[in-house]
Amino acid sequence: MRSRRLERFRAKWVPVRVKKTRQNKNLEPGSDPIRTGNALVFSIWSPLRLIVLFAALMLATHPGLAASPVVRDGNTIQLGDTTYRLDGVDAPELDQTCIDAHADAWTCGVEAREQLIKLVGGHPVHCDDLGPDKTHRKRHLGICTAEGATTSLNQALVRQGFAISQQPSTKGQFEQDQAAARDDRQGLWKGCFVAPYEFRLGKKDGALLGGACPADKDREIRSVLFPEDLAMPPRCSIKGKFAARARFTGHVGIYHLQGCRSYPALTKPDRWFCSEDDAQAAGFRRAYNCRAGK
């Protein structure tokens, strides 16, 4: 009885030797036919396949590593299917306007994104995932670093003056970098601006920041920082409007797509967004007269 069980075990699991016939004479050298049940599986491993498998395993076990990161705005970066907001910093929105050292308006939000692109420098980026963003749970918080860099992108943006330190998430770890940027009038600090979070809320009476905010020009400065005719950033055609009725659903405003019936009539939007995800992250909901999928 024992010998019969052993024979059945060997017949089921022990690799069988395949004879050279017309059916298998084209097998590649090194192929290893293995009997699994009633089928033969040929494992043919080449160096290239091993490399591809290793890369896939790395991406699966390290989701914060990506070969081609996408910079969404001055403090948002996308790695694969995960979008990270740089933790502890706040950069100008893409549609935000600031004033430079010569008292001229400039698109500081677009410039902040360009600076982040330069810091990435085309290198892979790794993000330490700190979990979902409480304000927009589709995104995650992260401390992100470009390959080969000794300073995180978070800290570098603050140090260059294109983002401000945001409390209390990082417990003031970028405060010294912000103080240095402010004293040296780097980036945003060379002119005049409002904190990005106040711009997102449309808070026109917020504190003016920077080294070129003369008190006797307060009204003129605010008219530039909050223009009635807000310029649309390139490829950012979604219109946003602050609305009190949106607060009933926990939002600050309503966004309108080009397919919405209300889109043409909204000639002076308060915000411009590049994607619905960006609009939702800013606290806006879609207009009810927009059909799903538009």
C-alpha positions in Angstrom: 0.0 0.0 0.0 2.8 2.4 0.9 4.7 1.7 -2.3 1.6 2.4 -4.4 1.1 5.8 -2.7 4.7 6.6 -3.4 4.3 5.7 -7.1 1.2 7.9 -7.4 3.0 10.8 -5.7 6.0 10.5 -8.1 3.7 10.3 -11.1 2.0 13.5 -10.1 4.9 15.7 -9.0 8.2 14.4 -10.3 9.4 16.3 -13.4 9.3 14.0 -16.5 11.9 13.9 -19.2 10.7 15.0 -22.5 11.9 13.1 -25.5 13.1 14.9 -28.7 10.2 14.7 -31.0 8.8 16.9 -33.7 6.6 18.6 -31.1 9.5 19.7 -28.8 12.5 19.9 -31.1 12.2 23.7 -31.3 12.4 24.2 -27.5 15.0 26.8 -26.5 18.1 25.6 -24.7 17.7 25.7 -20.9 13.9 25.2 -21.0 12.7 23.3 -18.0 9.6 21.2 -18.7 7.8 20.6 -15.4 4.6 18.5 -15.0 1.9 20.3 -13.0 -1.1 18.1 -13.0 -1.8 17.1 -16.6 0.0 20.0 -18.3 3.7 20.8 -19.0 4.9 24.3 -18.3 8.1 25.5 -19.9 9.9 28.2 -17.9 12.3 30.1 -20.2 14.1 32.8 -18.3 16.2 35.4 -20.2 18.2 38.2 -18.5 15.7 40.8 -20.0 12.7 39.0 -18.6 14.4 38.9 -15.2 15.0 42.6 -15.3 11.4 43.3 -16.2 10.2 41.1 -13.4 12.5 42.8 -10.9 11.3 46.2 -12.0 7.6 45.2 -11.6 8.3 43.8 -8.2 10.0 47.0 -7.2 7.1 49.1 -8.3 4.7 46.8 -6.5 6.5 46.9 -3.2 7.6 50.6 -3.5 4.6 52.5 -4.8 6.3 55.8 -4.0 9.0 55.3 -6.7 8.3 56.2 -10.3 10.4 56.6 -13.3 8.3 59.4 -14.8 6.8 61.7 -12.1 4.2 64.2 -13.3 4.2 67.6 -11.6 0.6 68.8 -11.3 1.3 72.1 -9.6 3.7 73.8 -7.2 3.2 71.3 -4.4 1.5 68.3 -6.0 3.3 65.4 -7.8 1.8 62.2 -9.3 3.7 58.9 -9.2 1.9 56.3 -11.1 -1.7 56.1 -9.9 -1.0 58.0 -6.7 -1.0 61.7 -6.3 1.0 63.2 -3.5 0.6 66.7 -1.9 4.0 67.7 -0.5 3.5 67.6 3.2 4.2 70.7 5.3 4.4 73.2 2.5 1.9 75.3 0.6 2.7 76.7 -2.9 0.7 79.2 -5.0 -2.2 77.8 -7.0 -1.7 77.7 -10.8 -4.2 80.5 -11.3 -2.8 82.7 -8.5 -1.2 86.0 -9.2 1.5 87.7 -7.2 3.4 91.0 -7.5 7.2 91.0 -8.2 9.9 93.3 -6.9 9.1 95.8 -9.7 5.4 96.0 -8.7 4.3 94.1 -11.8 1.9 91.2 -11.7 3.3 87.8 -12.4 1.9 84.3 -12.6 3.6 83.0 -9.4 1.6 79.8 -9.4 2.8 78.7 -12.8 6.3 79.7 -11.8 6.1 77.6 -8.7 5.2 74.6 -10.8 8.2 75.3 -13.1 10.5 75.4 -10.1 9.3 72.1 -8.9 9.9 70.6 -12.4 13.4 71.9 -12.3 14.0 70.4 -8.8 12.8 67.1 -10.1 15.2 67.5 -13.0 13.8 64.5 -14.9 14.9 62.0 -12.2 12.9 59.3 -10.5 11.2 60.5 -7.3 10.5 58.6 -4.1 7.8 59.7 -1.7 7.5 58.6 1.9 3.7 58.0 2.1 2.2 59.6 5.1 -1.3 58.5 4.4 -4.4 60.1 2.8 -4.8 63.9 2.8 -7.5 64.7 5.2 -8.8 67.5 3.0 -9.0 65.4 -0.1 -8.7 61.7 0.5 -8.0 60.8 -3.1 -4.6 62.2 -2.6 -1.8 61.3 -0.2 0.6 63.3 1.8 4.3 62.7 1.2 7.8 63.8 1.8 9.3 63.5 -1.7 12.9 63.4 -2.8 14.4 63.3 -6.3 16.9 60.5 -6.9 20.4 61.7 -6.0 19.2 64.7 -4.0 20.1 65.2 -0.3 17.2 67.6 0.3 13.5 66.8 0.0 11.4 68.6 -2.6 9.3 69.9 0.2 12.2 71.7 1.9 13.9 72.8 -1.3 10.7 74.6 -2.4 10.5 76.5 0.9 14.2 77.3 0.8 13.9 78.8 -2.7 10.9 80.9 -1.6 8.3 79.2 -3.9 6.3 77.7 -1.1 5.6 78.6 2.5 5.8 76.4 5.6 2.5 75.0 6.5 1.6 74.3 10.2 1.2 72.2 12.1 1.7 69.0 10.0 5.5 69.2 9.9 5.9 70.8 13.4 7.9 73.7 12.1 10.7 71.7 10.5 10.7 74.2 7.5 10.5 77.4 9.5 14.2 78.1 9.3 14.2 77.6 5.5 11.2 80.0 5.2 13.0 82.6 7.4 16.1 82.4 5.3 14.0 82.8 2.1 12.1 85.7 3.5 15.3 87.5 4.7 17.0 87.0 1.3 13.8 87.9 -0.6 13.8 84.7 -2.5 11.0 83.6 -4.8 7.6 84.9 -3.6 9.2 87.0 -0.9 10.8 89.4 -3.3 7.4 90.9 -4.1 4.0 90.7 -2.5 1.5 87.9 -2.2 -1.2 86.3 -0.1 -0.9 82.9 1.5 -2.1 80.2 -0.9 -4.7 78.9 1.5 -6.2 82.4 1.7 -6.3 82.7 -2.0 -8.1 79.3 -2.3 -10.8 80.7 0.1 -11.1 84.0 -1.8 -10.1 85.9 1.4 -9.4 89.3 -0.1 -8.6 90.9 3.3 -5.9 88.3 4.2 -2.4 89.4 5.4 0.0 90.6 2.7 3.3 88.8 2.7 6.6 89.7 1.1 9.2 92.5 0.9 7.3 94.8 -1.4 3.9 95.5 0.1 3.8 99.2 0.8 1.0 100.0 3.2 -0.2 103.1 1.3 -0.8 100.8 -1.8 -3.0 98.3 0.0 -6.1 98.7 -2.2 -4.1 98.6 -5.4 -2.2 95.6 -4.4 -5.3 93.6 -3.5 -6.9 94.5 -6.8 -3.9 92.8 -8.5 -3.8 89.8 -6.2 -7.6 89.2 -6.6 -8.4 90.5 -10.1 -11.9 90.7 -11.4 -10.9 89.1 -14.7 -8.7 86.2 -13.5 -6.4 85.0 -16.3 -6.8 81.3 -17.3 -3.6 79.3 -17.0 -2.6 77.2 -20.1 -4.8 74.1 -20.5 -6.8 74.8 -17.4 -10.3 75.6 -18.7 -12.5 74.5 -15.8 -14.3 77.5 -14.2 -14.8 77.8 -10.5 -17.1 80.2 -8.6 -17.4 80.7 -4.9 -21.0 80.0 -3.8 -22.7 80.1 -0.4 -25.1 77.4 -1.4 -22.2 75.0 -1.9 -21.5 75.1 1.8 -24.6 72.9 2.4 -22.6 70.0 0.8 -19.4 70.9 2.6 -17.8 72.8 -0.3 -16.6 76.3 -0.9 -17.7 76.7 -4.5 -19.0 75.1 -7.7 -17.0 74.3 -10.8 -18.3 74.3 -14.4 -17.0 72.2 -17.3 -17.1 73.2 -20.9 -20.1 70.8 -21.4 -22.1 72.5 -18.7 -25.1 74.7 -19.7 -23.9 77.3 -17.2 -20.3 77.4 -18.6 -20.8 80.2 -21.3 -22.6 82.5 -18.9 -19.9 82.4 -16.3 -17.6 85.1 -17.7 -15.8 86.0 -14.5 -14.8 82.9 -12.6 -13.1 83.1 -9.3 -10.8 80.1 -10.0 -9.5 78.1 -12.9 -8.7 74.4 -12.7 -6.9 72.0 -14.9 -8.8 68.9 -13.9 -11.9 67.9 -11.9 -9.5 66.3 -9.4 -7.9 69.7 -8.9 -11.2 71.4 -8.5 -12.4 68.8 -5.9 -9.1 69.1 -4.0 -9.7 72.8 -3.7 -13.2 72.2 -2.2 -15.4 72.7 -5.2 -18.2 70.5 -6.4 -19.5 70.0 -10.0 -22.4 72.1 -11.1 -25.7 70.1 -11.1 -26.5 71.1 -14.7 -23.4 69.2 -15.9 -24.0 65.7 -17.1 -21.9 62.9 -15.8 -18.8 62.2 -17.9 -18.7 65.7 -19.5 
